[in-house]
Amino acid sequence: MERLTYEKINNSDNVIKIDLHNGYSVIAISGWNIQDKNYSTTMYLKDNSIDSLKLIEEAENLRFNAKYKTINSAILKWTGIHMEDGTLQKYIDRYHYEMTCFDLGNEIMEKARLSNAS
């Protein structure tokens, strides 16, 4: 597996993109929880060729006991672990399945539209 790295989105410290090197990326959005003194992070899967995010349910409101300078590294580590154990693959497979279903349904709808327009 290629080494994972992150990049900030729009120069934000709270939103990063991790390219999985397989046509997909993880988008992580974090916020500091003042009461609990930790970061709450939610992650989404993104097909690099489509502007659509899909929630990674197992990564909704994750809590990280990290500092301002280490939160993105902690997210990167979590992502690497879950790429290796197959957790993220099931979300990639589901994303691909949903897009295939959409494409097939769209094709049927477009054929019907074109036949009705004639």
Contacts in CASP RR format, 6 or more apart in sequence:
PFRMAT RR
TARGET T0000
AUTHOR 0000-0000-0000
METHOD contacts of the structure
MODEL  1
MERLTYEKINNSDNVIKIDLHNGYSVIAISGWNIQDKNYSTTMYLKDNSI
DSLKLIEEAENLRFNAKYKTINSAILKWTGIHMEDGTLQKYIDRYHYEMT
CFDLGNEIMEKARLSNAS
1 21 0 8 1.000
1 80 0 8 1.000
1 83 0 8 1.000
1 84 0 8 1.000
2 21 0 8 1.000
4 18 0 8 1.000
4 19 0 8 1.000
4 20 0 8 1.000
4 21 0 8 1.000
4 76 0 8 1.000
4 79 0 8 1.000
4 80 0 8 1.000
4 83 0 8 1.000
5 18 0 8 1.000
5 19 0 8 1.000
5 76 0 8 1.000
6 16 0 8 1.000
6 17 0 8 1.000
6 18 0 8 1.000
6 28 0 8 1.000
6 72 0 8 1.000
6 75 0 8 1.000
6 76 0 8 1.000
7 16 0 8 1.000
7 17 0 8 1.000
7 19 0 8 1.000
8 15 0 8 1.000
8 16 0 8 1.000
8 17 0 8 1.000
9 15 0 8 1.000
9 16 0 8 1.000
9 17 0 8 1.000
9 27 0 8 1.000
13 68 0 8 1.000
13 72 0 8 1.000
14 29 0 8 1.000
14 30 0 8 1.000
14 31 0 8 1.000
15 27 0 8 1.000
15 28 0 8 1.000
15 29 0 8 1.000
15 30 0 8 1.000
16 27 0 8 1.000
16 28 0 8 1.000
16 72 0 8 1.000
16 75 0 8 1.000
17 25 0 8 1.000
17 26 0 8 1.000
17 27 0 8 1.000
17 28 0 8 1.000
17 46 0 8 1.000
18 25 0 8 1.000
18 26 0 8 1.000
18 28 0 8 1.000
18 75 0 8 1.000
18 76 0 8 1.000
18 79 0 8 1.000
19 25 0 8 1.000
19 48 0 8 1.000
20 26 0 8 1.000
20 79 0 8 1.000
20 83 0 8 1.000
20 88 0 8 1.000
20 92 0 8 1.000
22 92 0 8 1.000
23 47 0 8 1.000
23 48 0 8 1.000
23 49 0 8 1.000
24 45 0 8 1.000
24 46 0 8 1.000
24 47 0 8 1.000
24 48 0 8 1.000
24 92 0 8 1.000
24 95 0 8 1.000
25 45 0 8 1.000
25 46 0 8 1.000
25 48 0 8 1.000
26 43 0 8 1.000
26 44 0 8 1.000
26 45 0 8 1.000
26 46 0 8 1.000
26 56 0 8 1.000
26 79 0 8 1.000
26 88 0 8 1.000
27 43 0 8 1.000
27 44 0 8 1.000
27 45 0 8 1.000
27 46 0 8 1.000
27 53 0 8 1.000
28 41 0 8 1.000
28 42 0 8 1.000
28 43 0 8 1.000
28 44 0 8 1.000
28 59 0 8 1.000
28 72 0 8 1.000
28 75 0 8 1.000
28 79 0 8 1.000
29 41 0 8 1.000
29 42 0 8 1.000
29 43 0 8 1.000
29 44 0 8 1.000
30 39 0 8 1.000
30 40 0 8 1.000
30 41 0 8 1.000
30 64 0 8 1.000
30 71 0 8 1.000
30 75 0 8 1.000
31 39 0 8 1.000
31 40 0 8 1.000
31 41 0 8 1.000
32 38 0 8 1.000
32 39 0 8 1.000
32 68 0 8 1.000
33 39 0 8 1.000
33 40 0 8 1.000
33 63 0 8 1.000
36 63 0 8 1.000
37 65 0 8 1.000
38 63 0 8 1.000
38 64 0 8 1.000
38 65 0 8 1.000
38 66 0 8 1.000
39 63 0 8 1.000
39 64 0 8 1.000
39 66 0 8 1.000
39 71 0 8 1.000
39 74 0 8 1.000
40 61 0 8 1.000
40 62 0 8 1.000
40 63 0 8 1.000
41 59 0 8 1.000
41 61 0 8 1.000
41 62 0 8 1.000
41 63 0 8 1.000
41 64 0 8 1.000
41 71 0 8 1.000
41 75 0 8 1.000
42 55 0 8 1.000
42 59 0 8 1.000
42 60 0 8 1.000
42 61 0 8 1.000
42 62 0 8 1.000
43 56 0 8 1.000
43 59 0 8 1.000
43 60 0 8 1.000
43 62 0 8 1.000
43 75 0 8 1.000
43 79 0 8 1.000
44 53 0 8 1.000
44 54 0 8 1.000
44 55 0 8 1.000
44 56 0 8 1.000
45 53 0 8 1.000
45 54 0 8 1.000
45 55 0 8 1.000
45 56 0 8 1.000
45 88 0 8 1.000
45 91 0 8 1.000
45 92 0 8 1.000
45 95 0 8 1.000
46 52 0 8 1.000
46 53 0 8 1.000
46 54 0 8 1.000
47 95 0 8 1.000
47 99 0 8 1.000
50 99 0 8 1.000
54 91 0 8 1.000
54 94 0 8 1.000
54 95 0 8 1.000
54 98 0 8 1.000
56 88 0 8 1.000
56 91 0 8 1.000
58 82 0 8 1.000
58 87 0 8 1.000
59 78 0 8 1.000
59 82 0 8 1.000
62 78 0 8 1.000
64 71 0 8 1.000
64 74 0 8 1.000
64 75 0 8 1.000
64 78 0 8 1.000
66 73 0 8 1.000
66 74 0 8 1.000
79 88 0 8 1.000
82 88 0 8 1.000
83 89 0 8 1.000
END
